[in-house]
Amino acid sequence: MTVALRTTLSSDERDMIGKLNAKLHKLQPRDRLNEAYFEGEQRLKQIGIAVPPELRVFELVVNWNRMYVGEIARRQKIKSIMVPGGKKKRSKALQEGFDANNLSSEIGLLNTETMIFGRCFGTVGTNDEDAGHPRIAIESPTQMSCLIDRGRRRMDAAFRQYRTEEGQRVGTLLLPDRTIQVVAGRGGWEIDEVGDDTGVDDHGLGRVPVVLFLNRRRLSKWTGTSEMADLIPLVDAAARALTNLQVALETHSVPQKWVLGLSKGDFVDKNGQPIPVWQAYYTSIWANQKSPKEVEVGQFSASDLKNFHDTTNHYAALASSVTGLPFRFFGQNTANPAAEGAIRADESRLISNTEDKNEAQGVGIGWLMSLYERFRTGEWPAAGLAMKVEWRNPATPTKAEEADFIQKLNGGTPVLSREGSWDEMGWDEARKDRERGYFEQEASDPVLDRLTRNLNVDNANADDPASLG
């Protein structure tokens, strides 16, 4: 690997940064809106309802968006990563790289961000602190953009930018053969030189070390679609209904009273002092100085708020049909818990949706790990094929169901090996290594060896007629 000795960007590199920067700014309004909906911070004015300042305390947004995205992401658990081509085997080197980069936690962020914004990025680069384990990073789609060659369906360039704590704009231009660190100045973007670091890394990879992840990918479209897109209108509708319900509850929590023949100054306590307005409203006993014959007092009938409840439940049912989440996820629980088979059937669409996303995300993660191996060894694995990612079952299993399933497969003529059973149980490699150690200890137990040796001697004597005297 060599370092290019130059201090300025070429005109092509400047133009590329300009295009990538403009593309990122074009997507920012939609990204901000998706971010607000995921965090439940959207204001009702954004969804077409004008709320006076004195009533904004009643705004209520039910965050079905985060529940939906989070439920899918929680079911996306990686079981193992295998080398491609022929007989697929688990690689300890890949597992080391996976663990060294904390991907067990980072993959969850990758899946979540991809569903929120419709896209996300993963990058691979050299690691100055640990050369044996290249750095894998998950990049925020709000800080990164890329250019795709639609004809070759390959990435031409990517640009990551952010602001430092001092407010300075810095960025990284990633190209097929080099990576350039840049900083924004008065004259535009320039190469960021720090000490002996020239800011240019000529890696000669032949491709951009970036993997683009897309949610709900469409042909010829490279920005993806937010998983919340179909749910957002229903969340807006429910927010309107629930805000109106909040106001209605406040105005009907104490039935409205009416009085004829009294003015504000007529409300007094036993000492003749005026009663505050809130006390007069909430106190059931009023005092006044006028004759009862001159005053008429009454109370309006309380309203029935059942229409709000029915409307909200209707929106929840529509949200269930759009997302594939079971209706019970929206708070519609029955008195008796569902049986195991009923749970699996109820979650069939959710499981299928998660499996489809695992398939798409797995391809991208496989390419990330292939890039990792290229940086680690200097060679592409298996003619440049992506690694194979195995996912855990996204269904809602129970221990009893798992044990029964494995027992049935191993009954009679075994279908699963011992380690195959461990895979079905979702054990990671560290757990399997620990269990292998336990089996080795049992196999080398001196007490067991002595008992086995004595048993073999007894069997030999029983077969020898001379030993019987």
N, C-alpha and C positions, 0 to 999 in steps of 0.2 A: 504494500500500500504506500503510495507516495502522496506528498502534499504539494499542491500547486502553489507556486510563488507568484501571486498576483494580488493587487490591492483594489481593483475596481471591477464592477460588474460589467458584463458585455451588454450591448444594446438589446440583444435577444432576451437576456436574463431579466433586464429591467422591464421589457414589454410583458414578459411572462408573469412577473410579480404584479404588474398593473392589472392584467386580466384576472388573475387569481384573487387579488384584493377586491376587485369590482364584483366578482361572483359571490364572494363571501358577504359583502355588504348587501347584495340583492336578496340574499336569503335571511338576513338578520331580522326583519319584521316578523316573518313567519316563525322563526326560531324563538323570538321573545314571547310570542303568543302561546306557542306550545309549552314553553317553560312555565309561563304563568298558569296555564291550565293544569299541568302536572303538579305544581306546588299548591294548587287551589287558591291562587292569589288574584285571579281575574276579577275585575270590578264589574258590577252589574251594568254600568254604563256601556261596557264593551259588548254586552249581549242584548242591548236594545231596551233597557228599562231605566228611566230617570228616577233616581232616588234622592229626595231632598236631604240636605245635610243632617237635619234633626232626626231622620229616620234611618240613617246608614248603620246605626247600631243593630238594626234588625236584619241586615244582609246575611244570608246564609247560603253557602255553597257546599253541596255534598260532593266530596272528591272521589267520584267513581273512577276518574281517569287514573289516579295513582293506584287504586285498588286493582284495576284491570291489568295495568302494566306490571305491577308488583307481583301479581298472582302468576303470571306467565314466567317472569324472571326467576321466581323462587323455584320453579320446576325445571329450570335449565341447569342441571348439574353434570359436569363432565366426569365420566368414569375413567377413561384412559386415553392415551394418544399412541398411535401405532405408526410404524414406518410403512410407506406405501410399496406396492408392487409385490406380486407373488403371495407367499405366506406372510401375513401381517403379524409382526411381533412387537411387543412393547419394548420401548427403548428407554434404558435408564438415563442416557444422556439427555433425551428430550424431557424426561420427568424432572431431572435436575434443573434444566432451563426453565421449566414450568414453575417449579418451586422457587428458584432464585429470583424470578421476576414477580412473585406473588400473584400469579395469574388465577389462583383459586378465588381470590377476591376481586381481581380486576375484570375477569370475564363477566361477573355479575353486573359491573358498571357498564361494560361494553354492550351487553344485551339490553340493559335498561335505556341507555342513551340512544341506541339504535331505534328502539321502539318509540321513544319520545320525539326525536327529531327526524326520524326516517332514514338517518344515515349516521355512520360513525367511522373512525379511522383507527388503524393499528400501525405502528411503525417499529422498525428494527434497526439498530445501529450498534456501533462498537461501544464497549464499556471500558473506560479508562481505569476504573477502580477494580475491575475483575475481567481481564481479557478472555478468560475461559468461558465466560457466560455473557454473551452479547445482551444488550438491553432491549427489552420489548416494552413498548409503552402504548397505552390506550389514549388516544387524543380526542379532545372535545370537538364535536362538529361545529360548535359556535366559534372556534378559533382556527379552523382548518378548511381548505378547499383544494380541489384538484381539477386537472384538465384531462379529459378522456379522448383518446383517438377513437372515434366511433367506428371507423373502418376496420382497424385492427383490434378493437375492443381491448385496448391497453392504455395504461396511464402514462401520460407524457410528462407530467410534473405535478407537484403538490407544494402547498405553501402553508406553513403554520406561523401564526403571529399572536402576540399577547403583549400586555403592558406590564412592566416591572413595578415594584412598589413605589419607585420614584416617578412613575408615570411615563417612562420611556418606552417607545414601541420597538420591539425586537422580533425577529422572525427567523425562520429556517426555510430555505428553498431546497426542495428535494428533487433531484434530477436522476436520470438513469445511470449516469456515471460519476456523479459527484453530489455532495451535500454542502450548501453554502450558508453560513451564519451571517445574518444581515441586521442592520440597525437603521432606524429612520432618523434622518437629520433634516436640516433646512433644505438641502439640495436633493432630497429624496432618499431612497434606500441605498446604503453602502455596505460593503463587506465589513463585518464586525471583527476587528483584529484585537486580541487581548494578549499582551506579552508575546510569547513565542508562538502562540496559536494564530495562524494566518486566517482562520475562519473558513477555509476551504478543505474539504476532505474528498480526495479523488479515490473512491472505492472501486471503480471499474466494475460494478455489479452487472451492468447491462439492463437493468430495470429499476424503476423507482421503488425504494424499500418501504413501500406503503401499501396497505391492504384496505380497500374500501368495503364497508359493510352497509348493505341496503335493506330496509324493511319494506315489504310488499313491492319488490322490484318489478319494474315494467320495462318492456323492450324499448330501447333508445332513450330511456329516461334514467338519469344518474344522480337523482337527489332523493329518491325514496319517498315514502308516504308515512306520516305519523300513524302509529297504531291507534291513537286516540281520535283520528279524524271522524269516524262514524259515530263515536260516542259523545263528542263535544256538543252537538246540538241538543241532545237529550239532557246532558248536564246543565246546559243553559236553561232549558225549559223547566227542569226540576228546581233550579235556583230561583226562578221567578215565582213558582208555586210556593216554595218554602219561605221565601221572603214575605210574600203576601200572608202566609200562614202566621209568621212571626208577628206581623202587625195586627192581624186579626186576634191572635191570642192576647196581645197586650191590651187591646181595646175591649175585649170581652172577658178578661180574667175577673174583673169586678163589673157586674151588670150596671149599665148606664141608668142613672136616676134622672128624673125630671121634677122640677118644682115650679109651681105657678104662684105668684103673689109675693115672692121674696126677691130681695136684691142681695148683692155681695155683702153689704154691711150688716145685713140682718143675722148673719151667722155669728153667734157669740158663745162663749163658754159660761160656766156658772157664775163667774165674776163679772160677766158683761164685756169681756175682752174678745175682739174678733178672732175667729178660728182660721188658721192657715188653710190655703186652698187644698193642699194634699190631705190634710187631716179631715177636712169637710168631705172630701171625696171618699176616703176609705173608712171613716168612722160611721158606724151604723146608727148612732144616736146623735141627732142634731138639736141644737137649741136656737130659739129665735124669740124676738120680743113681740111678735104679732099674735093675734088671736088665731086659733086653729081654723075658725070659720073663714078667715081671710086667705088661707094657704091651702093649696092642693099639692100632695106629694105622691109620686108614683115611680115605677121602675119598668124599663123596657125588658122584653123577653130576651134571654141569651140566644145567640145564633148557634146553629149546628155547624161544626167545622168538619163534618165528615167528608164534604166534597173535596177539601184539600187533601185529606188522607187518601181518598180514592184516586185523585189525580196523581199524587206522588207515587203511589203503588203502580199506577198505569205506566208512568214513565220508567219505573224500575223494571217492569215486565218487558217494555220495549228495549231497554238497555241490555237485559238478559238475552233477548233474541238477537241483538246486533253483535254482542261480544261472544256469545256462546258460554258465558258464565252461568252456572246454575242459579236459579232464582233465589235459592237460600243464601247466596252470597250477598244479596241485597237486603238481608234482614228478614226474609219471609221464611221463618223456620216453623216446622211442625212440632207437635208435642213429643213425638217419638223419633229418635234418631234413625236415619236411613241405614239399611243393611249394606254390607260390603259390595254386593253386586249392583245394588241400586245406586250407590255412590259412583261406581265406575261408569255405569250407563249414563248417569246424570252429567258426568264430566266428559263425555265422549268428544264433544266438539272442542272443549278446552284442551284435552289431551292431543287431539289431532292438530290443532293450531300450534301447540308447543312443539310437536314433532316436526312440523313443517319448518318452523323457525330454527330448530336445532339443525336441520339439514342444511339450511342456508348459512347459518352462523358457523357450522362445523367446517364448511368448505373454506371460509375466510380464515378461521383459526388454524386450519391445516396449512394454509399458505403462509401464515405468520410463523409457524414452527419450521416450515421449509426455509424461509428466509433466515431464521435463527441458525439452522444448521449450515446454511451457506456462509454466514458470517463466522461461525464457529470453526468450521473445517476448511473453508475455502472452496468447497465443491457443492454442487447441487445434489440433493439426495434423489436416487432412483430416477435419473433423467429428468429432474425438475418437477416431479409429481408432488402434489400436496400431501401432507400427512393426513392420516385417517383419525378422526375424532369419534370416540364412542361416548354416548350420553346415557345417563341413568333413565330409568323408566319415569316419565313425567306424570304417571297416574298417582292417585293417593293410595299407597299400599298400607297394609297393616302387617304387623309381625306374624300374626297367625296366618294370614293369607300367603305371605312370602314362604313361610315354613311349609305350609301345605303344598304349595306349588312346586317347591324344590323336592320335597319328599316324593311327590307323585312322579316327577321326572326321573328320579333315581330309583324308584321301585321296579322290581323285576329286572329287566335289562336296562342298566343305567344309561341315561341320555346325557347327563351332565357329569363332568369330572369334578373333583374336589374344588379345584380352582375356578371351574366354570360356575359352580354353586356360589362361590365367593363373589364372582362377578354379578350374578343375579341379585345378591344381597347388597350390592352397591359399595363394597369395600374398596378403598383406595390402595395404592401399592404399599404404602407404609403399613397399613393394617395387615395386608397379606404377608409382608415380610416378617412381621411380628408373629403371625400364626405359623409360618414356616419354621421359625425358630422354636416355637413350642413343640411342633411335631418332631424336630430333630432332637430336642431334649428328651422327649418321651422315648424316642427310638434308642437313645444311648443311656437310658436309665439303668444303673448297675443292678438294682433290685430286680427289675423286670428281666434283665439279661440272665441273672442267676436262676430265676424261676423258670425261664424258657430253657436254659441249659439242663436243669434237673429234669424238666418234662421230657426233653429229647432223650436223656439217658434212660429214663423209665420206659419210654416207648421202644428204645433199642433192646433193652433187656427183655421186654415182653415178647419181642419178635425172635429172640434167641432161645431155643429149647434148652440149651445148656445152662442158662441162667436160672432155670426153674428147678434146678437140683436133680 
